[in-house]
């Protein structure tokens, strides 16, 4: 049902919202603008209290209460006083395969196109798969101001439920800027010196930029779905990478981006590289790098750290305006097609006394390739997600790229001072990059025997998984040797 409001009650869209609106209007049937996440809860929850917590969170979120309308003056938005939509509760516990049924329901929801006028761009639901297994599900459209913020609403929901469960006062939501404040800040920014400085920075960096990097040999972007591969890098290696990041005075997300860039360089041979990056920012921003075979992991990590700090200083300049600027300067239409996202979020979710785990389900369509690395802390593995356009990437090639990235991560933990061209790219198990002797390792990290651990696990006679992928296991030693 369309909402009817007085025009004065509705406000304009922000620059980023307008860009998404226009993309939706020009979208092909396979384009997806949904961001979805799930929280797996282990324990027998109080259903009434959980639904009450969901209602509270929805009432306090402007994104949940936001409705869109198409007026004679263009798209407008209005924030309802209270959330008036549904908060579904779905019980799959009696299904033959409850987990599969719940996953299928969520996949169907985040895969569908949302009618921004007649539908709601935000959804929160609770799914039950057994007596003591639940899934909280959230789906947001990218047009929402906080549509790309992973985990924030899950933390608020956990706090609200826990307060109800313990009969404590309900916590206030974490402060976030309102739609009105975002529009006011945007107008002030456009009239400031920062706007001019940011535009000069970006046009100076990118006026002669190369074509965006792609690992695909095909160049048509009209896939009708999303191809996803997920792998995990062992927690022991994550701890070693954290130590290296601390030594170099960079963040772990910056280090992860640097190792991924090294992999992309070796996979493509591109020395003037243009990609998108996101680390601490909701949206990806362009990163241009000069690469060569003599760079060491450490040198690349320091350069990425420096460039990411510069990007953070100029991140307010809208990407859509930058695209417009570059089209006038060089005729280039796209800023980037390959994107690296790195996130470090140490979030120990608990709903009362029940432990919970946050996972990302969907981050919208991939024009080409998006590589996302999630570090969750608490001794957990690093989750690595490859989202790709299936029109230009195959599942087999995606899995191989992912295995090669794991090899690079293992190499970085063992000898960050080695040159990025010294690593055997063809190996998928982490074996060939090991130094021939202790003297060959430049600066071995004391507790980072990750490649050795992978070696030992592959050497076991019983079946074992050394590197974990979504829907598959990496090969056993016998299988590897049979292919050698």
C-alpha positions in Angstrom: 0.0 0.0 0.0 1.4 3.4 -0.9 1.6 5.9 1.8 -0.1 9.3 1.4 1.6 12.2 3.1 1.6 15.9 2.9 4.6 17.0 0.7 6.0 19.1 3.5 6.3 16.0 5.7 8.7 14.3 3.3 12.4 15.1 2.7 14.7 14.8 -0.2 17.2 11.9 -0.5 20.9 12.2 0.3 23.4 12.1 -2.6 24.2 8.4 -1.9 20.5 7.5 -1.6 19.7 9.3 -4.9 22.5 7.3 -6.6 21.0 4.1 -5.4 17.5 5.2 -6.5 18.8 5.8 -10.0 20.6 2.5 -10.1 17.4 0.7 -9.1 15.5 2.5 -11.9 18.1 1.3 -14.4 18.6 -2.1 -12.9 18.5 -5.4 -14.9 16.4 -8.2 -13.5 19.4 -9.9 -11.8 20.6 -6.8 -9.9 20.4 -7.1 -6.1 20.5 -4.2 -3.8 19.8 -6.1 -0.5 22.2 -6.5 2.4 21.3 -9.4 4.7 22.7 -10.9 7.9 21.7 -13.6 10.3 22.4 -14.4 13.9 22.4 -18.0 15.0 21.2 -18.3 18.6 21.9 -21.5 20.7 19.4 -21.7 23.6 15.7 -21.8 24.4 14.7 -18.1 24.2 11.6 -16.4 25.6 9.6 -15.8 22.5 7.4 -13.0 23.8 10.5 -11.1 25.1 12.4 -11.6 21.9 9.5 -10.3 19.7 9.2 -7.3 22.1 12.9 -6.6 21.7 12.5 -6.8 17.9 9.7 -4.3 18.1 11.8 -1.9 20.3 14.7 -2.1 17.9 12.5 -1.4 14.9 10.8 1.5 16.7 14.1 3.1 17.5 15.6 2.7 14.0 14.9 5.4 11.4 16.0 3.0 8.7 13.3 0.5 9.8 10.6 3.2 9.8 11.7 4.9 6.5 9.2 4.8 3.6 9.8 6.1 0.1 7.5 7.8 -2.4 7.8 9.0 -5.9 6.6 12.6 -6.3 6.4 15.2 -9.0 9.6 16.7 -7.6 11.4 13.3 -7.6 11.9 10.7 -4.9 11.2 11.6 -1.3 11.3 9.9 2.0 9.4 10.0 5.2 10.2 8.5 8.6 7.1 7.0 10.4 6.6 7.7 14.1 6.5 4.0 14.9 7.4 0.9 12.9 4.2 -0.3 11.3 5.4 -3.3 9.4 5.4 -7.0 10.2 8.0 -8.7 12.3 7.6 -12.3 11.1 8.1 -15.4 13.4 8.5 -18.6 11.4 8.7 -22.0 12.9 10.6 -24.5 10.7 11.2 -27.0 13.5 8.7 -29.5 12.1 10.2 -29.5 8.6 12.1 -32.5 7.4 15.3 -30.4 7.3 14.6 -27.3 9.4 18.0 -25.7 8.8 17.8 -26.1 5.0 14.2 -24.7 5.1 15.2 -21.7 7.1 18.2 -21.0 4.8 16.0 -21.3 1.7 13.5 -18.9 3.1 16.2 -16.3 3.9 17.8 -16.8 0.5 14.5 -16.3 -1.3 13.9 -13.1 0.7 17.2 -11.4 0.1 17.4 -12.5 -3.5 14.1 -10.8 -4.5 13.8 -7.3 -5.8 12.2 -4.9 -3.4 9.5 -2.5 -4.6 10.7 0.7 -2.9 7.4 2.4 -3.1 4.9 -0.4 -2.3 7.2 -2.6 -0.2 9.4 -2.0 2.8 13.1 -1.7 2.3 13.8 -3.2 5.8 12.8 -6.5 7.4 13.5 -8.2 10.7 12.3 -11.8 11.3 12.8 -14.6 13.8 13.2 -18.2 12.6 13.0 -21.3 14.7 14.7 -24.5 13.6 14.5 -26.6 16.9 13.6 -26.3 20.5 16.8 -24.5 21.3 18.0 -23.2 17.9 16.9 -19.8 16.5 18.0 -17.5 13.7 17.4 -13.7 13.8 17.4 -12.4 10.2 17.7 -8.8 9.0 17.5 -7.5 5.4 18.1 -3.9 4.4 18.0 -2.2 1.1 21.1 -0.3 0.1 19.0 2.9 -0.2 18.7 3.0 3.6 21.3 5.2 5.3 22.7 2.4 7.5 22.0 -0.4 5.0 25.6 -1.5 4.9 26.4 -1.4 8.6 26.9 -5.0 9.6 26.3 -6.1 13.2 25.2 -2.8 14.8 21.5 -3.7 15.0 22.3 -7.2 16.1 24.2 -5.9 19.1 21.3 -3.6 20.0 18.8 -6.4 19.7 21.0 -8.6 21.9 21.3 -5.9 24.5 17.5 -5.3 24.4 16.6 -8.9 24.8 19.1 -9.5 27.6 17.7 -6.5 29.5 14.2 -7.9 29.2 15.4 -11.4 30.2 17.1 -10.0 33.3 14.3 -7.5 34.1 16.7 -4.6 33.7 15.8 -1.2 32.1 15.9 -1.3 28.4 19.1 0.2 26.9 19.0 3.2 24.6 20.0 2.7 21.0 23.6 3.7 20.0 23.4 7.3 18.7 23.4 7.6 14.9 22.6 10.6 12.8 19.0 11.1 11.7 18.0 11.6 8.1 17.5 15.3 8.8 21.0 15.6 10.3 22.5 13.7 7.3 20.9 16.1 4.9 22.0 19.1 6.9 25.6 17.9 7.1 25.6 17.1 3.4 24.5 20.7 2.5 27.1 22.1 4.9 29.9 19.9 3.4 29.1 21.0 -0.2 29.6 24.6 0.8 32.8 24.0 2.7 36.5 24.1 1.8 36.7 20.4 2.6 34.5 19.6 -0.4 36.9 21.4 -2.8 39.9 19.8 -1.2 38.4 16.4 -1.4 37.5 16.8 -5.1 41.0 18.0 -5.9 42.5 15.0 -4.1 40.4 12.5 -5.9 40.7 14.0 -9.4 44.4 14.5 -8.9 44.8 10.8 -8.0 42.5 9.4 -10.7 42.4 11.8 -13.7 44.8 9.5 -15.6 43.7 6.3 -13.9 43.9 2.9 -15.7 41.0 0.7 -16.5 39.6 -1.0 -13.3 41.3 -4.3 -12.4 39.5 -7.5 -13.2 40.6 -11.1 -12.9 38.0 -12.0 -15.6 38.8 -12.1 -19.3 35.2 -11.4 -20.1 33.8 -7.9 -20.0 30.0 -8.1 -20.0 28.3 -7.4 -16.7 24.8 -8.9 -16.9 24.8 -11.8 -14.5 21.4 -12.8 -13.1 22.5 -14.2 -9.7 25.4 -14.1 -7.3 28.2 -16.6 -7.2 29.6 -17.1 -3.7 32.6 -19.0 -2.3 33.5 -19.0 1.4 36.7 -20.1 3.1 38.2 -19.8 6.5 41.8 -19.0 7.4 42.9 -20.6 10.7 42.8 -18.5 13.9 46.5 -19.2 14.6 47.3 -17.3 11.4 45.0 -14.4 12.3 46.9 -14.0 15.6 50.2 -13.9 13.7 48.9 -11.3 11.2 47.6 -9.2 14.1 51.2 -9.2 15.6 52.6 -8.0 12.2 50.0 -5.3 11.9 50.9 -4.0 15.4 54.6 -4.0 14.5 54.0 -2.0 11.4 51.6 0.4 13.2 48.7 -0.4 10.8 45.3 -1.9 11.4 44.5 -5.6 10.7 42.0 -4.7 8.0 44.7 -2.6 6.3 47.1 -5.5 6.4 44.5 -7.9 5.0 43.8 -5.5 2.1 47.6 -5.4 1.5 47.9 -9.2 1.3 44.9 -9.4 -1.0 46.4 -6.7 -3.2 49.6 -8.8 -3.4 47.5 -11.7 -4.6 45.7 -9.6 -7.2 49.0 -8.3 -8.5 50.4 -11.8 -8.9 47.2 -13.1 -10.4 46.9 -10.3 -13.0 50.4 -8.8 -13.4 48.9 -5.3 -13.3 51.4 -2.7 -12.1 49.1 0.3 -12.1 46.2 -1.1 -10.2 42.8 0.5 -9.6 40.4 -1.3 -7.2 37.7 -0.4 -4.6 38.4 -0.8 -0.9 36.4 -0.6 2.3 37.9 -0.7 5.8 36.0 1.2 8.4 33.8 2.9 5.8 30.3 1.8 4.7 31.0 2.3 1.0 33.9 1.2 -1.1 36.3 3.9 -2.3 38.9 3.9 -5.1 42.5 2.8 -4.3 45.2 3.3 -6.9 48.5 1.5 -6.4 51.9 1.4 -8.2 53.2 -2.2 -7.8 56.3 -4.1 -8.9 57.8 -7.5 -8.3 60.5 -6.2 -5.9 58.0 -5.0 -3.3 58.0 -7.0 -0.1 54.9 -7.8 1.9 56.0 -5.3 4.6 56.6 -2.5 2.1 53.2 -3.0 0.5 51.5 -3.2 3.9 53.1 0.2 4.9 52.0 1.8 1.6 48.5 0.5 2.0 48.3 1.8 5.6 49.4 5.3 4.4 47.0 5.4 1.5 44.1 4.1 3.6 44.7 7.0 6.0 44.6 9.5 3.1 41.4 7.9 1.8 39.8 8.2 5.2 40.6 12.0 5.2 38.7 12.4 1.9 36.0 9.8 2.2 33.1 12.4 2.4 33.3 13.1 -1.4 30.4 11.2 -3.0 31.5 8.5 -5.4 28.7 9.4 -7.8 30.1 12.9 -8.2 33.6 11.5 -8.6 32.4 9.3 -11.4 30.8 12.4 -13.0 34.1 14.3 -12.6 36.2 11.5 -14.2 33.8 11.1 -17.1 34.4 14.8 -18.0 38.2 14.4 -17.5 39.0 11.1 -19.1 35.8 9.5 -20.3 36.1 6.7 -17.8 32.7 5.5 -16.7 33.7 3.1 -13.8 35.8 3.8 -10.7 36.5 0.1 -10.0 35.0 -3.3 -10.6 37.1 -5.5 -8.1 36.5 -4.6 -4.5 38.3 -5.6 -1.3 36.4 -5.2 2.0 38.1 -5.9 5.3 36.3 -5.8 8.7 37.5 -6.4 12.2 34.6 -6.7 14.6 35.1 -8.3 18.0 31.5 -8.8 18.8 30.6 -11.4 21.4 26.9 -11.7 21.0 24.8 -13.1 23.8 21.0 -13.1 24.1 20.7 -13.4 27.9 22.8 -16.4 28.7 22.6 -17.9 25.1 25.6 -17.6 22.8 25.1 -16.3 19.3 27.1 -16.0 16.1 26.7 -13.3 13.5 27.1 -14.1 9.8 26.7 -12.2 6.6 24.3 -13.6 4.0 24.3 -11.1 1.2 26.0 -7.8 0.3 24.1 -7.0 -2.9 25.1 -7.8 -6.5 28.8 -8.0 -7.5 29.5 -6.1 -10.8 32.7 -8.2 -11.1 34.4 -9.5 -7.9 34.1 -8.6 -4.3 36.5 -10.1 -1.7 35.4 -9.7 1.9 37.5 -10.6 4.9 35.8 -10.8 8.3 37.9 -11.0 11.5 35.7 -11.7 14.5 38.3 -12.0 17.3 38.0 -14.3 20.3 40.2 -16.9 18.6 37.9 -17.4 15.6 39.0 -18.1 12.1 39.1 -15.4 9.5 36.1 -15.7 7.1 36.9 -15.0 3.5 34.0 -14.5 1.1 34.3 -14.2 -2.7 31.1 -12.8 -4.3 31.3 -12.7 -8.1 29.2 -12.0 -11.2 28.5 -15.5 -12.6 28.4 -14.1 -16.1 32.2 -13.5 -16.0 33.4 -15.9 -13.3 33.1 -19.6 -12.8 32.8 -21.4 -9.5 36.0 -23.4 -10.2 38.1 -20.3 -11.0 36.7 -18.6 -7.9 37.7 -21.5 -5.7 41.2 -21.5 -7.1 41.6 -17.7 -6.6 40.4 -18.2 -3.0 42.9 -21.0 -2.4 45.7 -18.8 -3.8 44.7 -16.0 -1.5 44.9 -18.4 1.5 48.5 -19.2 0.3 49.4 -15.5 0.4 48.0 -15.1 3.8 50.0 -18.1 5.1 53.1 -16.6 3.4 52.6 -13.2 5.1 52.4 -14.8 8.6 55.7 -16.8 8.0 57.9 -14.2 6.3 56.5 -10.7 5.8 59.8 -9.4 4.5 59.9 -11.6 1.5 59.2 -10.1 -1.9 55.7 -10.7 -3.3 57.1 -12.3 -6.5 58.9 -15.0 -4.5 55.7 -16.9 -3.7 54.7 -19.9 -5.8 51.3 -18.8 -6.9 50.3 -22.2 -8.4 50.3 -24.0 -5.1 47.0 -24.2 -3.2 48.1 -25.8 0.0 50.6 -23.4 1.4 53.6 -25.8 0.9 55.8 -24.3 -1.8 56.3 -20.9 -0.2 58.1 -22.4 2.8 61.8 -21.5 3.0 64.2 -24.3 2.3 66.0 -23.6 5.6 65.6 -21.4 8.6 68.3 -19.1 7.2 66.1 -18.5 4.1 63.3 -16.9 6.2 63.9 -13.1 6.6 61.9 -12.4 9.7 59.9 -15.5 10.8 57.1 -14.8 13.3 57.5 -16.8 16.4 54.0 -18.2 16.7 53.0 -18.3 13.0 53.8 -21.8 11.9 50.6 -21.8 10.0 51.9 -23.4 6.8 53.5 -26.1 8.9 50.2 -26.7 10.7 48.4 -27.0 7.3 51.2 -29.4 6.2 50.7 -31.6 9.3 47.0 -31.7 8.9 47.2 -32.6 5.2 49.7 -35.3 6.2 47.4 -37.1 8.6 46.1 -40.5 7.4 42.6 -39.9 8.6 40.4 -37.5 6.6 40.8 -33.9 7.7 40.0 -30.4 6.6 43.0 -28.1 6.4 41.3 -25.2 4.7 37.6 -25.0 5.1 35.4 -23.9 2.1 31.6 -23.5 1.8 30.2 -26.8 0.6 33.5 -28.6 0.2 36.7 -29.7 1.9 40.2 -29.1 0.8 41.9 -32.3 -0.4 43.6 -34.8 1.8 47.3 -35.5 1.4 46.6 -38.7 -0.6 44.4 -36.8 -3.0 47.1 -34.1 -3.4 49.8 -36.6 -4.0 47.7 -38.5 -6.5 47.5 -35.3 -8.6 51.2 -34.5 -8.3 
